[in-house]
């Protein structure tokens, strides 16, 4: 049995002492009832819990790093018909998280700059939540896309994984449409990551035909980004650049996959799991609250107190 107080014990004790000074003195039955109410309040505040035993958790020797492009082009509407690329990314990442359960996961996103959303963690729910709420930068703040901006942070995370435990498998999923729109920007080599990565894939989203992009992906705006670089103004079109994505995959030594359905990476996930080792750890299960048991007599006593008050009003 353990306690997990709602209010600090000292604070609740102070409140109960004050209430004791306020109890009725000229009616012994009512005074006893009020004392019992105060005692029950103190016990309920302790939030008494019972341990529910232990559970088994399967862990693997895998560190999975997601690197997700969240530039504006990732909301181009050419995934699985006219869906947004980013919606496909979210669905596929959820699938990977489920299939590689027991691994450690880390998340990097990049637009104008690279951001480390999570270092390696076993808390899959946090990573799932971060992916699910992922948004792109709006058109006003975007300064063009360059894939190179993510390199240093990817290298740093992979090196941290290797330094912590060389025996773990480092898996990289680089997720982008491959488009480079930043002025005077060219794709630099990713070959420096080759020795740090044991598997994974570059996942490409989009089509050669391309898709239009809403101005602001965080709202229900119906306005599309306009292309005013030519003689006529019209809806801007973002197209996948598979040459860039294939180059990154080749540099790192992993496969490139053009994503149209989550099943497209089944073979890659199978090979990752086949080469991984797993172990079973014991962990405490969630504790069971029993404070509600004490709320039943408390409610009964409060009803009697209310009825007495109404009768003697």
N, C-alpha and C positions, 0 to 999 in steps of 0.2 A: 504493500500500500504506500502511495506517495501523495504528497500535497503539492498543488500548483496554485497558490493564492491569486484571487482576482485583484484584490487590493493588498498591499503589503500588510503582513500580520500585525505589525506595530500600529498601523493606521486604523485597521479594523478594531483592534483592542481598545484604542483610544475612543473610537466612536461608541463601542459597547459600554465603556465606563461612563461616558456622558449619559447614555440611555438609561443606565442603572440608577443614576441620580434622579431621573425623571419618572420612575415607576410610581404607581399608586401606593400610598402608605396606609390608607384607611380601609382597604378591602384585601384580605389575605389571598382569596382565590384569584382575584384579578391581578394582584401583585405577582403571584406564582406564575400565572399565565404569561405575563409580560416578561418575567425573567426567562421563561422557556423560549419565548420568541427571540429574545436577544441572544441566548445560547445557540439557537438554531441558525440565526443570521451569521454568527461567528463561524459555525461549522460549515455552512454553505460557502462562505467566502474562502475557506481553505481549499475548496475544489478538490476533494479527495478523489483519487483515481486508483484503479486496480490495474496491475500489469496483465496484459493479455497474452503473455508468453513471448516467444521469439519466432521470427520468420526467416526463411532462407532467401538470400539474394545472390543471383548469379552475376559475377563480374568477369570481364574479359580483359586481355592485355592490349586493348586498342585505344588509341587516342585519335578521335575524329575531329578534324578542323574544317568547318564550313566557312567559305569565303564567298560572300554574296554581293553581287553588283546591285546597288539600289539607286542607280542613276535614273533619270526620268525615262529613258528609253525602255526600262524594264516594265513599264506599264503600257507599252505598245500592245495593241489589241490584235495579236496574231498567234495566240497559243490555242491549240485545239479548236481552231475556227476563229472566233472573235473574242476569246477570253484574254485577259491580261497576262503577260508573261510572268509577272510577279505572283499571280494566283497559282500558276503551275509550279513555281519554285516552292511556295509554301506547302503545297500538297506533296511534292516529291521529298522535301526535307522531312516532313512528318513521317513519310514512309521509311526513309533511311533511319531516323531516330528509333522507329519501332523495330526495324529489322536488325539493327545493331545495338539493341538494348543490352546494358551491362558495360558499355564502353564509357570512356570520358569524352565529353563534347566541348568544343570551343567554337565561338562565333565571331567572325570579323565581317563587317560591311564596309563598302567603299563607294564614295561618290566624288566630291571635290577632295576629300581626304579619307583616310582609312580609320575606322573606329573598331576598337576591341570591345565588343558587346559583353562577352563572357570569356574569361580564361577557362582552362579545362576544368570541368565539373562533372560530378556524377548526377547532379540534380537535373534530370531530363526535362522535368516540368517547366523549369525556368527557361531552358533553351526553346522548348516548344512554344511557350508564351511569347518569347522575344521574336521568334520567326513568324508567329501568327499575326503579331501587331506590326510587322515590318512595313514601312512606308518608303516611298521614294522622295527625293528632293524635288521641290516644285520648280517650275520653269524659271521663275524670277531669280532664284538663288543658284541655279546650275551654271557652271563655268565650262561646260564641255567635259567629255569623258576621256580619261586616260587609264588604261588598265595597270600601268606601272605603279600607281599610287599605293597599291595594296602590297607590293613586294616586300618591303622592309618589315612590316608587321607580320606577314606570313612567316618569314624567315625567323623572326624573333620567337613566335609561338612554337614553331617546330623545334627550334634549338632548346627552348625551355623543356619541352617534352623529352628530348633526347638526354639532356643533362640530368633530369630527374630520374629517368629509368631507361637505359639504352635497350632493354629487352622488349619494351613495348612497341607495338606496331603503330606507325604514324600514318594516318589515312587523311588525304586531302580531297575535298570536293570544292573545286573552283567553279562558281556558277555565274554566268554572264551571257550577254548576247554578242560579246566580242567587238562591239562597235566603239571606235575611237573618234571623238568629235572635237577634242581639244585642239586648238590651233597649234601647228608645228609639233605635234606629238606623234612619236613613232613607238611601236611596241619594242620594248627592251627584252633582253634574254631573261628567261626564268630558270636557266640551267643550273644556277647556284643552289636551287632547291632539290636537285636530283638526289643527292646523297641523304637528304633528310626525310624523304617520302618513301613509304613502303607500299603504297597502293592508293586507290581512289580513282577519280576521274575528273575531267573538265566537262561540265554539263552546259550545253548550249541551248539557248531559248530564242525563238523567233523564226522567221521565214525569209526567203530571198525576196518574196513579194513585199514583205514588210507590213507594218501596221501603224495606225494613228495613235497619238498620245493625248490624254486629257491634260489641261493646264495644271490642275492641282489634284493629285491622286487622293488627297485627304478629304475631299468634299465630293458632293454629287454634281459637280460642275459638268455641264454638257459642252463646254468650249474646248476645242482641240488646239494644240500648239500649231502655230502657223509657220510656214517656210517662206521667208521673204528674201531669200538669197538670190532668187532668180528674177526674171522679168515679171512673172505673175505670182501673186500671193495665193497660197493654198495650204491645205493641211500638210504639216510636216510628216514624213514617213521615216520610220526607223527600220533598218534591215539588219538581219544577223550577219556577222562577219566571221565565217567559219575558218577563214585562213588564219586569223589571229588566234582563235581558240585552238585550232590544230597545232599551231606553233607553240603555244603555251604547254599543251599536253605533251608534245614531242620533247620540249626542253626538260620538263619535269620527269618524263619517263612513265606517264600514265596514259590511259585511254581517253579519247574524246568521244562523247556521246551527244548526238542531237536529240534533245528530249521532246517527245510527243506524248509519252505516257510513262507513268512511274515504272511499269514493267520493263522499260528499256534498260534499266540498270540492274535487273535481277541477276544476270551472270556476274557482274562486278561484285555485288553484295554477297553472292554465293562464294566466290573465291576469297573474299575478305574473311568471311566466317570460317571457311575451311582451313585457312592458315592460322587462325587465332586460337589461343588456348583460353580456357575458362576455369573459374574456381567458384566454390560456393561459400559464401560468408553468412554468418548468423547476425541478425539485427533485431533489436527490440521492435515489436509490433506497436501500433498505436495503443496508448493507454485508454482504459474505459472510465469515463466519468460516472460517479455514483452520487454526486451532490444532489441530483434531482430527488433521490430517496428522502432526503431531509426536507425537501420543499413541501412534501405532502402534509406532514404534521404542522409545518409552518402555516400553510394555507388554512388548515382547520382551526388553528389557534387564532389566526387573524379574523376568520369568520365569526368566531365566538366573541372576539373583542369588538368587532363592528356591531354585532347584534346587541351586546351590552351597552355600547355607546348610544345606539338608536333608542333602546328602551329607556335609558336614563337621561336622554337629552331634554 
